[in-house]
């Protein structure tokens, strides 16, 4: 068995309506000036205004940055940093999807430790303490609320940099499924499939442990059973809650076991074609599972996952994933223009260089990545 040292860094507060506790929880950190980091859609939905009101009612001075973009890059972090400096922020609230939480974490790195985001690529490169962060996901997807990594893109290459440090982890993850009811169907699908893939990849990585698998397996069960319900009945609050909890559990699994080749191959797809991350990993995961299942230990884990949801085999598991992707209205293979042989070969090299791929249970060569791309690209 792989040794592990589990140190939970994030307090998880879960339940319908728990956003109402934001002011009370924020007061525990003793900060008087708060920066809420969110995106225009969350602001339009009224969630940011409600968070601001709760914080102000608790006696805090609040500034809000609403300029978060999908797949934030170093320039996005710098723009948010300017607002944090001007406000004198002593506490961050990351409100939204993974991009909002990543941006808040990125600003925290720079505000407390200086430099550029590229300086923190890797693990444990922040030498000074960081400010407290309350993460409030409005999507059931990335699990960033339970991770110490900020995924920030290089603006020149559009490739994601994983900038991780234990000090960057949120102090509190506030999981309120009511906040996910307003999600557009497309966002629900993409983020939900991302969470499902997280559970599948973390379950078999070379870094998996007996502890991480507890979270991977329960995340898979929750997501596999709840995602079809959410896709067909968006107002099902119990299913929304199961997805939000499943995404958080998968985030904890990532924190302890990392990811695999579906994520390694997804980043070049997003960088070159703008394919939404959740759709990319969703369309890639079946090919990765088939290859990983050549490893007996991985095959055993996939079978255990299948049986946990009443499926008899890995083949049935793959069929179940295919049915979820159909409900999500994902195109398989994906229709993209410009997927030349030359570009596919280049993306395979880029995928091979992705850090997440190093944790995959089966080594993928450039040729393996090329075959995977050809399987999903029209």
VENLIN-V247487 format. One line per field, one symbol per residue. phi: phi as a letter, one per 40 degrees, with the letter a starting at -180 (. if undefined). A space follows every 10 residues. Layout:
BEGIN
phi=???
END
This chain:
BEGIN
phi=.ccabcbcbb cbbbicgcdc cdcdcccccg cbbbbcbabd cccccgcccc cdccccccgb cbbbbbccbc fdbdcccccc ddcccccgcb abbcbicdcc cccccdccdc ccbggbddcb chbgbccbdb ccbbbbcbbb acgdcbbbbb cbccccbgcc bcbbadcccc cbbbbbcccc ccccdccdcc cccdcccdcc cccbccccbd cccdcdcccc dccccccdcc ccbdcccccc cccccccccc cccddbbgbb cccccccccc ccbgcddccc cccccccccd cccccdccdc cccccdccbg bcacdccccc cdccccccgc cbcccbbgcc dccccccccc cccccdcccc cbcbcdcccd cccccbbc
END
